[in-house]
């Protein structure tokens, strides 16, 4: 798993720009910050950096920052000696030690608490750490790659993230594009996921119908590549024929069946009512996606922000197949 082309699939200019940056940064040992919406493949990009660089033969250690409790964050990252605290019955190495010579991937770094941010900042300043209960510091040999769902610069301006930690994490930065901005990549990825499902199950290959591909391209994909992968797998399982059409899409995600395909490529003009409905649907999906991203998937907060009733907003979200869970941070 060393070729970047094998890890990220697509030919859109926005994706190619991100991949070019990943290639350029792979041989550099400076920290990298990867920004992107939920489901855009941030861990995949971090693995690209690792496996394309000189540390590829050593460990890639992912850390879910949102799951690190304040009381144990130092012990989890730096390890501890026996008896350092009540439950420390044996000595244990930390995640930084497990990543020695390799890459430490800090996922959802924006979910770190104030204490967690201070702990990480202190470590990044000199790359030294002290296991809990020990008196001697240890020099770390790791490359740090961090990822965030929310732009850290905006969190810094809002006073929710330390500016000094932000600068330590972002000497190099890559922004992964959402799937809705990747054009023809949708069809390529969708077929890839069907082929993947066939291999996984030892079943015959399947393909999408032209109409189904139109619906896939027209959908806003709030859950990005991860959502497309899940939808493709479910469609593969529901499809009884070699070709998967709109009928199968309506079973796995009703909003996909309702998505209006783009205008014909032959220059034909759609009827006014059809074009108007398509424009409204596109606006609604885009607006709701941005609204849920801003409220981190909290429907009540989203309703307050847009000035509508929670029940009405819930109906719109269901209509477009947008799930608030796809936008939540620090819960997975």
N, C-alpha and C positions, 0 to 999 in steps of 0.2 A: 504494500500500500504506500508507494512512494511517488507515484505520478499524480500530479494535481488534477489532471483531466479525468482520472478515474474516481475522484472524490466529489467533484462538483460538476453537475450536468447542466448544460445550457450554452447558447451561443449569443445571447442578447448582449448588447454593448454594455449595459449596466453591470451585468455579471462579469463579463470579461474584464472590465475595469477593476473590479474588486479582486479577481483572480490574479491580474497582473501585479497588483500591490502585494498580494500574499506571496507571490514568487519573489518579488524584490526584497521583501522583509524576511524571508525564510532564513537567510544566512547571517542575518544581523541578530545579535543577542539582546537588543534593547526590548523592554516591555512593549506589548502591542495591545491596544484597546479595540475590540470588535463591537460595533454597534449595529443593531438591527432589530426589527420587530420579532415577536414570538414566532417561531417556526421557520425562520429564514435560513437556518443552518449555521448558527454561530459556533457551536462545538465542532461541526464539520470543518469550518474554516480554521479553527484553532488546531485541529489535527493536521490540516494541510501544512500549516506553519511548522509543526513539529516534524512530520514525516518527510518534508522536503528540505529540512535543515540538517546541520551537523549533529544534532542531538537525537536523530531518528532511532538509534539503536538503544536508547535508554527509555525510561518510563514516561508515559503521558498520564498525568494524574489530575482528573477533574474534581473540582470542589464546588459544591452547591452552597454559595455564601448565604443564601436565604435560609438554609437549614442549620447554620452554625449557631448554637445557643451562646449567649454572652458569657455564661458561667464556665463554658468549656472551650471557648474559641482558641485560647492559647494552647491548651492541651491537645486539641484536634490538629492544629497547624504545626505545633512545635514538639509535641510529645511530652512525656512526663516520666519521672522516676517513680519507683515503687514507694508508696506511702505519701506521695506528694499531696494527696487529698483523700477524702473518705473512701471513695470507690477505687482508688488506684492500688489494687492488690498486686499488680505486677508492673514493671517498667514497660513503656510502649513508645515506639517511634511515631513521630507525627507525619502529616501528609507532605510537609516540606522535605523531610528525610526520604520518604518513599519516592519523591520526584528527583532525587539527587542525580545530577548529570543530565536530566531530561527537562520536561516542561510541566509547570504548575499552572493549571487552567482554572481561573477564578470565575465561575459562571454566576450570573445575577449579582455582580459585585455592587450594583446599586442598592441591593437589599440589605447590605451590611448596616448594623446598628452604629451608633456613635462610638461605642467602645470598640467594635470590630474595625471601624475605620482607623482609629488611633493605633490599634494593634498592627494592622497591615501597613500603615504608614511607617511606623517605627522599623518594621522589618525591611521595607523597601529602601529606606534611607541608606543602610549600610550592608544589607543582605546578611546580617547576623541575627541569630535568635538564640534563646536560652530555653531548653526544655523546662517545664514546670518542676520546681523542686531542686534543680541543678544550680550550681554557682558559676559554671563556666559557659561562656557563649560559644556557639558553633557557627562557622562560616558556611553559608548556603551556596550550592552550585546548581541553580535552577534558572530556567528562563520563565518569566511570568507573562502569561497571556490572560487578559480579562475580557469579559463580555457583559453587555448590558442591553436590556430591552428599551430603556429610556435614555435619551441623550444626556450624558453626564453633565455637559456644560450647562444645560438648562436646570438640572438639579442643583448645581453649584450656585447659579443665580438665585434659585429659590431658597437657598440656605439649607438644603437637605443633604448635601454632600460636600465634604471638605475640598477646598480648592487645591490645597497642597497635595492631597492624595490623588486628585484628578490629574495633576501635572506629572506625578510619579508614574501613573498608569498609562499615560498617553503620549510618550515620545513619538510613537508610531500609531496610526489609527486607520482602520478599515471600516467602511460602512456597507453592510450587505443590503442590496435592494429588495423591497417586498416583491412578491410574485406578480402582483398586478402591474408592476412596471417592467416586467421581463418579456413581454410580447410573446413571440413564438416558443419560448421555453416551456410554456404550459403544456403544449401538445407533446413535446419531446419528453418531458418529465412524466406525463401521464402514461405514455406508452412504456417508458422505462419501468414504472411501478407495476404495470400489468405483467411485463416480462419477468420482473422480480417475483411477483406472486406466483406465476406459473412455475418458476424454478423452485421456489420454496415448497410448493405443494406437489411437485412432480406431476403437474397437470399439463394439458395441451395449451399452447399459446393462444391468446385472445387479442383482439384489436378493437379500437374505438370506431364507431361509425362517424361519418362526416358531420352529421347533425350533433352527435354527442360532443365532438371536439369543438364545434361552434359554441355550445353551451359552456364548456369548460373554459374557453377563452373569454367568454362574456362575464364570468363570475368574478367577484372582487377578491376572493380568497383571504378573508381576515386571518385565518390560521396559517397562511402561506404554504410552503412546501410540505410541511408536516400534515396539514389538512388535506392537501392533494394526495399525499401518499395514503392516508387513511381512507379517503373516498375511493381511490383506485382499488384498494384491497377489497373493500366492501362490494364494489361494483363487480369485481372479478368473481367473488363468491356468489353473488346474486345471478350473474349471467349464465344462462344454460346453453347459449349458442357461442359460436366463434366470435361473433361481432357483438359488442356492447353498445347499446343505443340509449336514447333519451329515457326509455321506459325504465331501464336499470338505474339511471341517475335519479329518477323520481322516487325510487325506493330508498336509496341510500342518503339522499339529501334533496328534499323537495325544492329548496331555493335554487338548486342547479337546474332543475327542469323548468323553473319559471324564468331563469335568466334569458334575457333577450339576446340572440346572436347579433353580431355586428352586421352592418349593411353589406349588401352584396358587393363583390369586388368588381362587377362589370359596370359600375357607375350608375346603376338604377337608383332612383330616389324612392325611399319608403313613403307610404301614406303618412299624412301629418299626424294622425292619432297614434300610429305605431311608433313614429320617431319621437313623439312627445312622451309616450309611455316608457320608451327605452331610455330617454334622457332623465326622466324622473327616477327610474329604477337605478340608473348609474349614480345619480346624485345621492339617493338615499343610502346605497351601499357604501359609497365613499364617506359620507357624513357620519354614518353610524360606526364605521370602522374607526375613524378618527376620534369620535366621541368615546368609544369604549377603550381605545388606547389611552386617552387622556385621563379616564377615570379608573384605569387599571382593572377593567372588567366589573366594576361595582355598578350594578344597574340602578340602584337607588341614587347614587351620586351622579350617574350619567343623566338620569331624569331631572335631577335638580339643576345640573349645568345647562341643559338645553330647554328647561322651562316647560316640561310636559309631564303628564302623569306616568307613574311607573308602569301601570298596566298597559297603557297605550304604547310606551316605548318597548315593552316586552313583546307586544304583538309585531311591531316592526322588526325587531331583532329576529324573531322566529320566522317571519316572512322571508328574510334574506339569509337565513341559516347562520346567523352570527351568534356565537357562544361566548359569553363573558369569561368563561374559564380559560379561553385561549389568550386572554390579555392580562391574567393575574401574575404577579411576581412573588417569588419567595414561597410558593406553595407546592412546588413540585421538585 
